[in-house]
Amino acid sequence: MTSNAIKLGIVGVGKIVRDQHLPAVAKDGDFQLAAAASRHGKVDGIPNYPTIEAMLAAEPGLDAVSLCMPPQFRYDAARTALEAKKHVFLEKPPGATVSEVEHLKALADKNGVSLFASWHSRYAPAVEAARAFLTRAKISSAAINWKEDVRRWHPNQEWIWQPGGFGVFDPGINALSIVTHILPAMFITSAVLDFPENRAAPVAAHVVFRTSTGLPVTMELDWLQTGPQSWDIVAETDKGKMVLSGGGSKLAIDGTIVHDEPEAEYPMLYKRFAEIVRAGTSDVDLAPLQHVADAFMLGKRNVVQAFFD
């Protein structure tokens, strides 16, 4: 830890915090974890509070907060922190709506603090290599196949099925955070969203995009895949078939692995957060969230069989 470490508070102590945030912060010398706020969870060895308001009142020396509660509840917490002049790290997705996050950007600027929309999959180890390859290639088409088992990754998490919880777009937005970084600008032309008859969020989605130059991009999302999980982005190019797999961890060209490194997304996120805090800037890319909003706006609702955990 450096002598001028950023004093950090974490809000929403759940699975993602225990699995990713706490280990990443513990190894990052730029941060000192000073407090936590959560309705249910606690972090050993530091003060814990029931709400962000209580935490900020009791810990005026905090420099920054990481907000890790469900997106439906993030705006109010972020606004509270920004108005208290704290730098804010937003777990993905950064909010329940595009307009919420746009307002948070303005509040961060007004209060002279940093706002970070932390698209963790964009920091997967092979993403930059894929981007570099595609800048040298002529793309003819691309496809996103993001298929996983919701019962494995989100057991008994009811919030994710509620309005604003995103449903299958919760993992799907990870794919969008990568493709909006490595592909040309693109726009949704059609979508079909499969809603279980007993849920308010989709369990699968079939989306068609076109890029600004007219290239086709398809996206298949499925939350009921058992066995091996699929997190793949495929592009057909004049320099070969590119497959970015494992959620962005492995890159292959025409079947030959050219980049394969261990995952280190959250350490990279905190490194980036420290950079923008020290520089007094923000990093808020809304493109992935905008695509999800567009899918809900343009998508045809298809009712499918009920889902039970």
N, C-alpha and C positions, 0 to 999 in steps of 0.2 A: 504494500500500500504506500502511495506517495504521500509526502507531507501535506500536500494540498488536495487530498482525495475529495471527491465529490460525495457529500453525505446524502445517501439514498434511502428513501422509504418505498416499500412495496405494498401495493393495495390489491387484495384478493388472493389469499393464500390457498391455492388449490393445486391440482395435479400439475399444470404447466409450470407453476412457480417452483414446486418441489423438484420436478424432473429437469428443468432447464435453467430458470432464472437464478436460483440460489447457487447451484454449482458454478455457473458462469461468473456471477458477481464475486464469489469467494476467491476465484483465481485472478480477478482483474484488479491490479494495483491502483487503477484510477478511481475506484469506488470504495466507499465504506458503507456497508449496510447498517443503518442506524435505527430503523424502526419498521414496523409492519402494521397494517390495518386490515382486518377481515372479520366478517360476521361469525365465521366458524373456525378457520385455521389459525395457527400460531407458528411463529418462528422462534426456536430456542435461542437464548442468549442475548436477545435484544428486547426493548419495550414493544408491547403489542397493544393495539387499540381496536375498538369495535368499528370505528368509522374513520374516513380520511379527515373529516373535520376535527375529530378528537386528536388524531395524530398530529395534524398541523398546528393545532392550538398548544399541544404539549411539547412539540419539537420544532420550535421556530428556526433552529439552525439547519434544518434540512435544505439541501440545494436542489434536489430533484426527486421525482417520484416515478415509479413504474406502475402502470395501471393494467391489471391482469384479470379484472372481473369480466363477465359476459358483456358483449358489445351493447346490449340494450341499456346498460347502466353506466356506460363509460363517460358519456358527455358531461353529466353533472359533476362527476369526480374530476374530470379534466379541467372543467371550467373553474372549479374551486381551487385546484392547484395552480393554474395559470394566473388567476387573480391574486393569489398569494405570492406570485412571482417565483414559482418553482418551475424548473425545467421538467418536461413531461415526455415519458416514453410510453407509447400506446402499443399494447400487444395487438396482434392482428385479429380480426379486421379492426381498423382504427375507430370505427363507430358503427352505429346501426344505420346511419344514412349519410349520404354525401354532404348534404347541407350542414349537418352537425360538425363534420370535420372541417369544412370550409370556415365555419365560424370560429372553431378552435384555432385555426391558422391565424386568423385576424387577431384573436385574443393574445396569442403568443407574441405576435409582432407588437401589439399595443403595449404589452407588459415587459418587453425586452428580454424574453426568455425563449428557450429552444423547444420545439415540438418535433417529435420523431415518430413517424409511422413505420413500425418495425416489421417489414415484410421478411420474415425469417428465411423462407425458401429461396429468396433472391440471393442469400448469402451461402447457399449450398456450394460445395467446393468445385463443382464442374461447370457452374453457370457462366462464369466469365470466359472460360475456355470455349463454351458453346457460342457465346456472343461473338467472340473473336472469329471463330470459324464462319459463322453466318455473315459477318461483314465482308468476308472474302469470297462468298459464294453467291450464286444466283438461285433463289428459292423458287420452286414451282408449286409446292403445297406444304401444308403442315397439319399435324393432328395431335390433339391432347387426349391422353387416356389416363384418367385419374380414378382408380377404383379401389375401394378399401372396405373394411368391415367396421361399421359404426359400433357394433356391440363390443368390439375389441378396443377401439380408440376412444369412445365416448360412452362408457357404460353408465346407464341410469342418469344421464345428464338431460333433464327435461327441458332446460332453457334453450337447448340447441334446436328443439322442435317447435319452439314458440315463435310468433311473429317477431322478426328482428334477429332470430337466432341463426338464420342462413341455411339451415339444413345441410344438404350435400355441398352447398357452396362454401361451407366452413373449410373443408379441405380443398375444394375446387378453387378457392381464391388463392391458395398457395400456388397452384399451377398458373393462374393468371398473373401472379406477381412475377413469375419467371418469364412468361411469354411476352409480357409488356416491356420487359427489359431486353429481350434478345431478338424479337421479331419487329418488323415495321408496324407502324400504327395500324390498328384494325378496329372493325366495327361489327356489332352483331346484326345479322340479317334475319335470323329466325331462331326460335328455341321452343322446345317442348319440355315441360317440367312435370315430373311424376310425383304427385302428392299422395301419400297414404291416406285412406279415407278417414283416419282418426288423428291426423297430424296437420299442423298449420305450416309446415316447411317441407320442401321436396326431398325425396330419398334418391332421386336420379334426375339427370338432365342431359339433354341432347341439344347442343348449341352449334350454330353455323355462323362463322365470321367471314368477312372479306377484309383484306388489307387495303391500305390507301392506294395500292397499285393494282388491286383487283384479284390478288391471290386468294385461294380458298384455304380456310383454316377451320377444322372441326374440333369439337370438344365433347367427349363422352365422360360423364360423371356417374358413378354408381357407388352407393353406400352399403350394398349387400354382398359384396364380393368376399367370399371365404377363401381359405388357403392363401397362396402367394398374393401379395398386394401389388397393385400396379400404379406407379407414379411416373409416367413416361410422356415425353414430348418428342415427336418424330418430325423431321423435315426432309423432304426430297429436294436435292439441290444438284447443280451441275458438277459439284465436286464430291458427290456421293450421298448416301443416305445417312443422316445424322440421327442418332438416338441418344437423348438425354434421359437417363433412367434413374431409379432410386430416389426420386424426388429432387433430382439435380446433383446427385453425388457421383454419377458415373457418365462418361461421354464415350460413345463409340461412333466411328465412321466406317460405313460398309462392313460392320461386324467386328472391327478391330478396336479394342479399348485404347483410347488415347489419353484419358484422364480418369483417375480413380483415387480419391483421397478420403480419409476419415471425415465424418461430419463434424463441423465446428460452428454451426450457425449462430447459436446464442453468444458464445464468446465474441464472434465478429459483430453481432448486433451491439453489444455493450462497448466494443471498441469504437464503433461508429457513433454511438450516443455520446461517448466522452469527447470525440472529435468535435461534434457540433456544439456541445455545451461549452467547450473551451473557445470555440470560434464565435460563439454567439449567433449561430445561424439555425435554421430549421431544415428538416428533410421530411417532406410530406408529399408523397406521390399518391394521388387518388385514382389512378387509372384502373387498378384491379377492382377497387370498390365500385367504380363507375360501371364497369362491365357487368358486375353482379346486379346492380340496380337496373341496367338495361335489359338483362335477361328476365328479371321479374316483370319489367314493363312490357316487353315484347313477347314473352313466352306464353305459349298455349298451355293451359292447366289440364293435366291428364290425371284422373283419379285412379289409383291402383289399390291393391289390397292393404288392409290395415297392417301397421307395424307395431310389434310388441317387443320389449327388451327380453 
